[in-house]
Every structure is written in structure tokens, then in C-alpha cells.
Amino acid sequence: MKDNIIPCLNIIWINGNSAPHYKRATALAMNQIVGNIGGIISGQIYLTHESPRYKTGQATVLSCCLASWVCTWLQLWLLSKKNKDKARKVVVSEVDNGVGDESIHFKYQL
């Protein structure tokens, strides 16, 4: 049951941070494509002759987890920076020419 929580949270986060609808649909499709590629890759990196330790597979998975962790913190920092920049533009009453998440009134969910 708990294994189904993370993909759901990921989809909710993408829905809340992507606008308009065509950008949201593309982001959701890309999320599913990248997620499903993992099943293809895992069959190639866990080599039977390395059994039972599977050094190549485990090293690859650990590297991907580390890269995911770094990208998550980088994304949080970038979205926080964008939110602060948009808030500054609202305070100085800058003209809003953006559409969807490019609008200065759109706030990213962190």
C-alpha cells in the first residue's frame, strides 16, 4: 500500500506546478515515460554473472538516487527563487504578460 504513495505525490506536485493545461499534460506524460523506462533499464543493469552482489546494478541505482536527491534540492531552490522574483514583481506592480505558470501571480508549490 505505501509503495503507491510516492508516484501519486509526484503527479499531484506536477499538476500544481504546471500550467496551462497543455503544459501540464506534457509534463505528466514525460513523468510517466521516464518512470516506466526504469523497468527497462533495471533488466539490463542487474547482470546474472554478478550474482548475488550485483555491483553494477547497485552502483547504478545508488548513483541515480544521489542524482535524484541533488536534482530535488536544485528544483526546490530554483522554484523558491522564482516565487521570490514573482513576489517582487507583484509588489512593484509590474505588468503581467505571462500565461499559466509564467504569470507573476502564479505561485509554485514547494
C-alpha positions in Angstrom: 0.0 0.0 0.0 2.7 2.5 0.9 4.5 1.9 -2.4 1.8 3.7 -4.3 2.1 7.0 -2.3 5.3 8.4 -4.0 4.1 8.3 -7.6 0.8 9.9 -6.5 2.5 12.7 -4.7 4.7 13.2 -7.8 1.7 13.5 -10.1 -0.1 15.9 -7.6 3.1 18.1 -7.5 3.3 18.2 -11.3 -0.4 19.2 -11.6 0.1 22.0 -9.1 3.2 23.4 -10.7 2.4 23.2 -14.4 0.0 25.5 -16.3 -1.8 25.8 -18.7 -3.4 22.5 -19.5 -1.2 21.5 -22.5 2.0 22.1 -20.5 0.5 20.1 -17.6 -0.4 17.2 -19.9 3.0 17.1 -21.4 4.7 17.2 -18.0 2.5 14.3 -16.8 3.3 12.3 -19.9 7.0 12.9 -19.6 6.8 11.8 -15.9 5.2 8.5 -16.9 7.7 7.9 -19.7 10.7 8.4 -17.5 9.2 6.4 -14.7 8.5 3.4 -17.0 12.0 3.5 -18.5 13.2 2.3 -15.1 11.7 -1.1 -15.7 13.6 -1.4 -19.0 16.9 -0.3 -17.5 16.7 -2.5 -14.4 16.6 -5.6 -16.6 19.9 -4.5 -18.2 22.0 -3.4 -15.2 21.5 -6.4 -12.9 23.8 -8.9 -14.5 23.4 -12.6 -13.7 27.1 -13.2 -13.6 27.5 -10.7 -10.8 25.1 -12.6 -8.5 24.5 -12.3 -5.6 26.1 -8.9 -5.0 25.1 -7.2 -8.3 27.7 -4.5 -8.1 26.9 -2.8 -11.4 23.1 -2.7 -10.6 23.5 -1.5 -7.1 26.1 1.2 -8.1 23.8 2.4 -10.9 20.8 2.6 -8.6 22.7 4.4 -5.9 24.1 6.9 -8.4 20.5 7.5 -9.7 19.2 8.0 -6.1 22.0 10.5 -5.4 21.4 12.4 -8.7 17.6 12.5 -7.9 18.4 13.9 -4.4 20.6 16.6 -5.9 18.1 17.5 -8.6 15.3 17.7 -6.0 17.2 20.2 -3.9 18.1 22.2 -7.0 14.5 22.2 -8.2 13.3 23.5 -4.8 15.9 26.2 -4.8 15.0 27.3 -8.4 11.3 27.4 -7.7 11.8 29.3 -4.4 13.9 31.8 -6.3 11.2 32.1 -9.0 8.5 32.6 -6.3 10.6 35.4 -4.7 11.1 37.1 -8.1 7.4 37.0 -8.9 6.5 38.4 -5.4 8.9 41.3 -6.0 7.3 42.0 -9.4 3.8 42.0 -7.8 5.0 44.5 -5.1 6.4 46.9 -7.7 3.2 46.5 -9.8 5.0 45.2 -12.9 2.8 44.5 -15.9 1.8 40.8 -16.1 2.5 39.5 -19.6 2.8 35.8 -18.6 0.3 33.0 -19.3 -0.1 30.0 -17.0 2.9 29.4 -14.7 4.8 32.2 -16.4 2.3 34.7 -14.8 3.6 36.8 -11.9 0.5 35.8 -10.0 1.2 32.0 -10.3 3.0 30.7 -7.2 4.9 27.4 -7.4 4.1 24.8 -4.7 7.1 23.8 -2.7 
